[in-house]
């Protein structure tokens, strides 16, 4: 009774531990990555900086206002000659002056350079947002590559555990047969060797599973408890329209969107550089206060001045040695290079999509074949097991059928998850990765 009680307690503890594991669904994994992944956090800070740079406060459209103040003190020995022929000598004559002013400067017109620069900053913000989206897409691909690796290793461990249980049952059967003189000791020894091999395989699979879980937790910003589980049920979409996805590649692929945005930025850069051909008109204004405390040699003991002043300035750089011409030419060359890069990118992305489409279809078909192979291997094992129990099949043939079933299960698991990752890669290239439910 005590042994049974202990055994039942261990079973209950094991089941409680399994049920206590947090289940991380694909949706939850994506949510955790968006909130906690370090790469995505850094991308968000880049967007925040770009937003600050695109603000009106960084545009140059607002005036500048400065305040100035100063004070001077003099201690002089002064000799003064008057018109009546008399002289006067002052020893240690003190004088001081004080001033304060506010100055306003505002550029009324700068050849539209500010306007083009401001538009460029807005376009740069959108480019940074696209770069952040690229980071998110790459992180999701990395996330699910590891997520499905965890699921695969978990299923592999289950399959190897089942194989180990069958090997242990075979050992018990071989020992009974040996005890009753129905077989030699060799059958038991072979079963023990197979148990050891299966145990080693299980230990390796469990170690790989723990490593994969740590990798997944790292991508999620270490936001999970050490022990968790993931979903192993996968649904494949077999109703994709290839031509529709190909059109999405040209309009939604993240690399195409970024090169289009760079073309917009370089177009504005050409106009911004050309604005140096035009004059600049500025407005200045100031309000000042000055006070002078004169020494005894002056005709007045002090003076105070207050008042406004304002003006308009006009500047036109008629020739700057050719730097503006060079800058405009280079900006046009950069724009041309961006257009060439877009043409090259369109060709390469279309090629990548066709490769990804074929790869997904191929892996999906392999998975279907592996599913059929599982049925065949299971049927073969069941028949071999029946014959083994009645002595029509030896232990070597039984072991081979057992390994065939295990290898079929491992191959099926690998095919299933690689096909799913291939589907996600195809969606990423077509620009639809963030538009599907995970």
Phi and psi in degrees as a GROMACS rama.xvg file:
@    title "Ramachandran Plot"
@    xaxis  label "Phi"
@    yaxis  label "Psi"
@TYPE xy
-64.2727  -41.7605  UNK-2
-63.8047  -43.3965  UNK-3
-63.3298  -39.8326  UNK-4
-62.8536  -44.2236  UNK-5
-62.4724  -43.0403  UNK-6
-62.2332  -46.1697  UNK-7
-63.5956  -36.0317  UNK-8
-64.0782  -42.4509  UNK-9
-63.8807  -39.5391  UNK-10
-63.0275  -45.3024  UNK-11
-64.0382  -40.5213  UNK-12
-63.4962  -42.1356  UNK-13
-62.8088  -45.9232  UNK-14
-64.2173  -40.3711  UNK-15
-61.6096  -40.8847  UNK-16
-63.5442  -40.6986  UNK-17
-65.6885  -43.0066  UNK-18
-70.1915  -24.7639  UNK-19
-76.8637  -13.4597  UNK-20
-64.4468  135.295  UNK-21
-75.9823  128.669  UNK-22
-88.7984  119.614  UNK-23
-100.303  105.488  UNK-24
-78.4828  162.044  UNK-25
-56.5001  -40.4477  UNK-26
-62.4924  -42.9738  UNK-27
-67.6983  -37.2505  UNK-28
-62.3605  -43.0755  UNK-29
-63.7626  -42.7808  UNK-30
-61.8454  -43.8917  UNK-31
-65.1767  -38.2726  UNK-32
-65.3491  -41.9324  UNK-33
-63.49  -30.6007  UNK-34
-90.1185  -29.6615  UNK-35
-123.133  -15.1754  UNK-36
-63.6228  133.919  UNK-37
-68.7271  -38.0011  UNK-38
-63.1459  -40.3584  UNK-39
-68.5575  -37.5645  UNK-40
-61.1026  -42.9394  UNK-41
-65.0311  -38.1423  UNK-42
-63.3536  -36.1844  UNK-43
-66.8186  -35.5808  UNK-44
-67.5233  -35.0081  UNK-45
-63.3549  -40.0256  UNK-46
-64.2753  -40.2323  UNK-47
-63.3748  -40.3923  UNK-48
-64.7892  -41.6872  UNK-49
-63.6181  -36.1609  UNK-50
-64.049  -40.6595  UNK-51
-63.8957  -40.4906  UNK-52
-68.3488  -26.646  UNK-53
-90.0398  4.7017  UNK-54
-77.246  157.425  UNK-55
-61.227  -25.3896  UNK-56
-68.3955  -16.6944  UNK-57
-111.542  18.6506  UNK-58
-94.9912  -21.2074  UNK-59
85.4871  -0.227948  UNK-60
-79.6436  -19.8137  UNK-61
-89.4994  151.08  UNK-62
-74.3529  166.292  UNK-63
-111.047  140.311  UNK-64
-130.787  122.538  UNK-65
-123.247  150.707  UNK-66
-117.109  137.586  UNK-67
-129.448  146.351  UNK-68
-151.548  149.773  UNK-69
-158.59  163.453  UNK-70
-147.98  141.745  UNK-71
-132.368  143.732  UNK-72
-132.992  132.816  UNK-73
-125.809  140.392  UNK-74
-129.657  106.348  UNK-75
-123.665  152.555  UNK-76
-99.3299  117.876  UNK-77
-123.346  135.69  UNK-78
-118.174  122.684  UNK-79
-117.915  131.358  UNK-80
-106.419  127.6  UNK-81
-97.6866  166.523  UNK-82
-69.1015  -21.3045  UNK-83
-83.7359  7.9554  UNK-84
90.2102  0.437608  UNK-85
-92.799  154.69  UNK-86
-118.715  155.673  UNK-87
-140.902  130.773  UNK-88
-112.871  128.106  UNK-89
-113.724  124.377  UNK-90
-102.464  125.936  UNK-91
66.5203  42.1562  UNK-92
-74.2695  127.03  UNK-93
-98.8626  142.198  UNK-94
-149.382  154.115  UNK-95
-150.498  158.718  UNK-96
-145.305  149.002  UNK-97
-135.973  145.616  UNK-98
-149.207  151.444  UNK-99
-152.176  143.851  UNK-100
-158.347  155.905  UNK-101
-119.318  137.856  UNK-102
-126.327  132.579  UNK-103
-113.853  131.788  UNK-104
-130.558  132.872  UNK-105
-145.342  128.932  UNK-106
-88.1189  115.161  UNK-107
-77.0736  -38.6545  UNK-108
-152.287  131.443  UNK-109
-131.142  30.326  UNK-110
77.3458  19.1183  UNK-111
70.7877  13.0331  UNK-112
-61.1199  -42.2141  UNK-113
-62.2184  -40.953  UNK-114
-61.4844  -45.1023  UNK-115
-68.9899  -37.0596  UNK-116
-65.1071  -38.9586  UNK-117
-65.2793  -41.9626  UNK-118
-64.3838  -37.2322  UNK-119
-62.5151  -40.7687  UNK-120
-64.2006  -34.987  UNK-121
-67.0715  -41.7151  UNK-122
-66.8172  -36.8939  UNK-123
-64.2866  -34.783  UNK-124
-62.1643  -46.0702  UNK-125
-64.6755  -36.1432  UNK-126
-64.4202  -42.0033  UNK-127
-63.5957  -37.6645  UNK-128
-64.6698  -37.7733  UNK-129
-66.187  -38.8483  UNK-130
-65.1671  -36.6088  UNK-131
-65.4618  -39.2108  UNK-132
-62.9906  -40.2494  UNK-133
-61.2043  -41.4172  UNK-134
-61.0829  -42.0591  UNK-135
-64.098  -44.607  UNK-136
-62.0625  -46.6499  UNK-137
-63.1959  -36.3795  UNK-138
-66.7469  -39.0692  UNK-139
-65.5185  -41.2088  UNK-140
-61.9659  -45.3977  UNK-141
-61.4694  -42.0584  UNK-142
-58.31  -49.8272  UNK-143
-76.4894  -25.5642  UNK-144
-60.9275  -40.4477  UNK-145
-79.3288  -39.9645  UNK-146
-56.9245  -48.1782  UNK-147
-74.4604  -23.1773  UNK-148
-67.4353  -38.9594  UNK-149
-62.0934  -45.4196  UNK-150
-62.3872  -41.9518  UNK-151
-63.2395  -45.9626  UNK-152
-66.1049  -33.6707  UNK-153
-64.8905  -44.7077  UNK-154
-66.7283  -36.5016  UNK-155
-62.2419  -42.4338  UNK-156
-62.4862  -39.2605  UNK-157
-64.4645  -41.64  UNK-158
-65.3808  -41.8086  UNK-159
-68.8162  -35.6857  UNK-160
-61.6917  -42.0239  UNK-161
-64.314  -40.4575  UNK-162
-63.1916  -41.1548  UNK-163
-62.9825  -40.1089  UNK-164
-63.0926  -39.4686  UNK-165
-65.4419  -40.0641  UNK-166
-64.5585  -38.5861  UNK-167
-66.4135  -39.9947  UNK-168
-64.3708  -37.1064  UNK-169
-64.9662  -37.4828  UNK-170
-64.2286  -42.8424  UNK-171
-61.1904  -43.6208  UNK-172
-63.3078  -41.4017  UNK-173
-66.307  -36.0842  UNK-174
-67.9365  -40.7467  UNK-175
-62.0985  -43.619  UNK-176
-63.5157  -38.1384  UNK-177
-67.9554  -40.6749  UNK-178
-62.9852  -33.5017  UNK-179
-96.7469  10.8749  UNK-180
73.2174  20.6352  UNK-181
-92.3568  -10.3769  UNK-182
-154.765  170.852  UNK-183
-88.9013  172.44  UNK-184
-67.5366  -19.2144  UNK-185
-60.4844  -36.7812  UNK-186
-62.4439  -40.3628  UNK-187
-66.8871  -42.1139  UNK-188
-63.7881  -41.3997  UNK-189
-61.9718  -40.2223  UNK-190
-64.8312  -38.9602  UNK-191
-64.8613  -40.3582  UNK-192
-62.0942  -42.7172  UNK-193
-65.9696  -37.3084  UNK-194
-62.561  -43.2786  UNK-195
-62.7779  -43.0034  UNK-196
-64.214  -41.7095  UNK-197
-66.1563  -37.2666  UNK-198
-64.393  -42.0213  UNK-199
-63.3018  -43.2984  UNK-200
-61.1191  -40.5351  UNK-201
-66.8208  -42.1633  UNK-202
-61.3086  -43.626  UNK-203
-64.0654  -41.9813  UNK-204
-64.9258  -40.5335  UNK-205
-67.737  -36.2848  UNK-206
-66.4207  -42.4431  UNK-207
-62.6374  -36.4161  UNK-208
-64.7225  -43.778  UNK-209
-64.141  -40.2937  UNK-210
-63.4888  -41.949  UNK-211
-64.9744  -37.1012  UNK-212
-63.9614  -39.6515  UNK-213
-64.9008  -40.0688  UNK-214
-61.9182  -42.0713  UNK-215
-65.3538  -41.5603  UNK-216
-63.648  -34.4632  UNK-217
-65.2414  -44.0706  UNK-218
-62.0753  -31.5426  UNK-219
-87.7594  13.4543  UNK-220
72.8829  29.2375  UNK-221
52.9448  43.8629  UNK-222
-97.6475  3.4618  UNK-223
-113.33  155.919  UNK-224
-68.4654  156.333  UNK-225
-57.485  -33.4179  UNK-226
-108.805  118.833  UNK-227
-151.757  170.894  UNK-228
-130.014  161.796  UNK-229
-126.451  161.049  UNK-230
-74.9171  141.103  UNK-231
-111.148  -7.075  UNK-232
-78.7234  129.094  UNK-233
-128.921  136.958  UNK-234
-114.852  132.879  UNK-235
-104.797  140.109  UNK-236
-93.0553  114.661  UNK-237
-105.896  11.7214  UNK-238
-109.759  21.456  UNK-239
-65.9074  142.642  UNK-240
-98.7462  112.889  UNK-241
-61.0942  -43.6393  UNK-242
-66.268  -37.2742  UNK-243
-65.812  -43.225  UNK-244
-65.5968  -34.9956  UNK-245
-65.5204  -37.7744  UNK-246
-66.1151  -36.0765  UNK-247
-64.4663  -32.2604  UNK-248
-57.3653  -43.7969  UNK-249
-74.3266  -21.2535  UNK-250
-111.319  -20.0246  UNK-251
-126.391  -8.95372  UNK-252
-60.1649  134.479  UNK-253
-64.25  -34.0001  UNK-254
-71.8214  -37.1997  UNK-255
-64.8545  -43.2765  UNK-256
-61.9716  -38.5091  UNK-257
-69.6201  -40.425  UNK-258
-69.0331  -33.7208  UNK-259
-63.1436  -40.4623  UNK-260
-68.1155  -36.8226  UNK-261
-65.6727  -33.443  UNK-262
-64.7156  -42.5037  UNK-263
-61.7521  -41.2709  UNK-264
-66.6203  -42.6601  UNK-265
-70.0371  -30.7899  UNK-266
-62.3836  -43.2779  UNK-267
-68.3991  -32.3425  UNK-268
-64.1578  -38.8759  UNK-269
-60.4076  -45.4425  UNK-270
-67.4972  -37.1472  UNK-271
-65.5502  -42.1111  UNK-272
-65.6988  -38.0848  UNK-273
-69.4323  -19.321  UNK-274
-65.0498  -17.5477  UNK-275
-68.5722  -13.7548  UNK-276
-71.7481  -20.6691  UNK-277
-96.7204  160.1  UNK-278
-75.7165  170.204  UNK-279
-120.69  132.936  UNK-280
-121.555  128.297  UNK-281
-128.945  158.901  UNK-282
-120.302  133.334  UNK-283
-126.585  149.759  UNK-284
-157.881  150.42  UNK-285
-153.405  154.373  UNK-286
-126.803  126.532  UNK-287
-130.099  156.694  UNK-288
-135.51  128.915  UNK-289
-134.129  136.672  UNK-290
-134.425  130.822  UNK-291
-119.858  124.4  UNK-292
-100.589  107.346  UNK-293
-87.4938  158.367  UNK-294
-82.6817  178.983  UNK-295
-68.4685  -13.3527  UNK-296
-80.1815  -10.8323  UNK-297
-88.8903  161.465  UNK-298
-78.2919  -17.1647  UNK-299
-129.913  147.509  UNK-300
-78.9135  -29.8021  UNK-301
-157.11  165.39  UNK-302
-148.91  144.352  UNK-303
-129.325  130.277  UNK-304
-126.3  132.523  UNK-305
-135.514  151.769  UNK-306
165.207  171.859  UNK-307
-103.292  153.371  UNK-308
-146.181  148.599  UNK-309
-152.88  163.239  UNK-310
-170.218  167.744  UNK-311
-122.022  133.897  UNK-312
-118.553  148.139  UNK-313
-129.054  128.405  UNK-314
-136.8  133.176  UNK-315
-138.887  112.295  UNK-316
-79.5948  95.0194  UNK-317
-68.2932  -35.8841  UNK-318
-155.111  125.243  UNK-319
-112.705  26.9866  UNK-320
82.8605  4.60002  UNK-321
98.1264  4.01177  UNK-322
-68.1486  -36.8843  UNK-323
-65.0964  -43.7047  UNK-324
-59.3962  -43.0295  UNK-325
-64.2596  -42.9286  UNK-326
-63.4067  -41.0658  UNK-327
-65.5411  -43.2021  UNK-328
-61.513  -44.995  UNK-329
-64.2808  -38.0189  UNK-330
-63.3116  -38.846  UNK-331
-67.4576  -38.0476  UNK-332
-64.9936  -41.6037  UNK-333
-61.7257  -38.8013  UNK-334
-64.3826  -42.8574  UNK-335
-62.5123  -39.4099  UNK-336
-64.2088  -37.7968  UNK-337
-64.2231  -39.5959  UNK-338
-66.1034  -37.7702  UNK-339
-65.573  -42.3955  UNK-340
-61.9471  -37.3592  UNK-341
-63.8951  -43.5822  UNK-342
-60.9777  -42.3496  UNK-343
-65.4617  -40.5952  UNK-344
-66.6948  -38.7038  UNK-345
-59.4588  -41.4268  UNK-346
-67.8374  -45.7919  UNK-347
-69.4335  -37.1304  UNK-348
-69.2231  -38.3228  UNK-349
-63.1404  -40.194  UNK-350
-62.1514  -44.9949  UNK-351
-61.7865  -37.818  UNK-352
-66.9687  -44.5329  UNK-353
-60.8095  -39.5519  UNK-354
-64.6765  -42.5904  UNK-355
-67.0299  -38.3703  UNK-356
-62.7148  -49.055  UNK-357
-64.0729  -37.8522  UNK-358
-64.6702  -41.0007  UNK-359
-65.1706  -46.5416  UNK-360
-61.857  -40.419  UNK-361
-65.4155  -46.181  UNK-362
-67.201  -34.0009  UNK-363
-66.7708  -40.4713  UNK-364
-66.9726  -38.2826  UNK-365
-62.0806  -41.3959  UNK-366
-61.3976  -42.7395  UNK-367
-62.0366  -40.7372  UNK-368
-65.2017  -38.3661  UNK-369
-66.5018  -33.6462  UNK-370
-62.6911  -43.0827  UNK-371
-65.8134  -36.4374  UNK-372
-64.6919  -34.298  UNK-373
-60.4455  -45.0069  UNK-374
-61.2189  -42.2915  UNK-375
-65.3788  -45.6697  UNK-376
-65.1175  -37.597  UNK-377
-67.0982  -42.4703  UNK-378
-63.3508  -41.619  UNK-379
-64.3822  -40.4933  UNK-380
-67.576  -42.8569  UNK-381
-60.3651  -42.5341  UNK-382
-66.8133  -41.8581  UNK-383
-65.2553  -37.4502  UNK-384
-64.1946  -41.0754  UNK-385
-62.6831  -44.0116  UNK-386
-68.0859  -33.2617  UNK-387
-65.579  -37.5186  UNK-388
-67.7203  -28.0292  UNK-389
-101.656  7.9773  UNK-390
84.1222  11.9015  UNK-391
-86.6341  -11.6696  UNK-392
-130.209  135.251  UNK-393
-81.5955  175.289  UNK-394
-67.5357  -30.9296  UNK-395
-66.3008  -45.0873  UNK-396
-65.8036  -38.0685  UNK-397
-63.875  -42.8886  UNK-398
-63.7042  -38.1756  UNK-399
-64.9681  -41.1668  UNK-400
-65.3569  -36.6492  UNK-401
-64.5896  -45.1294  UNK-402
-68.0622  -35.0712  UNK-403
-61.783  -41.8211  UNK-404
-65.895  -43.7161  UNK-405
-62.2868  -46.7994  UNK-406
-63.2907  -35.3992  UNK-407
-65.1982  -40.4324  UNK-408
-66.0172  -42.92  UNK-409
-64.8442  -40.7875  UNK-410
-66.8836  -38.4475  UNK-411
-63.6289  -43.405  UNK-412
-61.0691  -46.0265  UNK-413
-63.0507  -43.1577  UNK-414
-64.3268  -36.844  UNK-415
-64.4745  -47.1927  UNK-416
-80.2881  -31.7918  UNK-417
-67.5325  -33.2895  UNK-418
-65.6481  -38.4454  UNK-419
-68.1757  -41.5607  UNK-420
-64.6413  -37.7014  UNK-421
-62.2592  -37.374  UNK-422
-63.8201  -43.4459  UNK-423
-65.5164  -38.6075  UNK-424
-64.1155  -39.3418  UNK-425
-63.041  -41.8345  UNK-426
-65.9685  -36.0391  UNK-427
-63.5684  -45.467  UNK-428
-63.2181  -35.9571  UNK-429
-80.9028  -1.53095  UNK-430
78.641  16.3541  UNK-431
-111.161  9.91842  UNK-432
-61.8857  -38.2188  UNK-433
-87.228  3.38236  UNK-434
-108.202  10.2188  UNK-435
-118.127  159.382  UNK-436
-87.6248  135.826  UNK-437
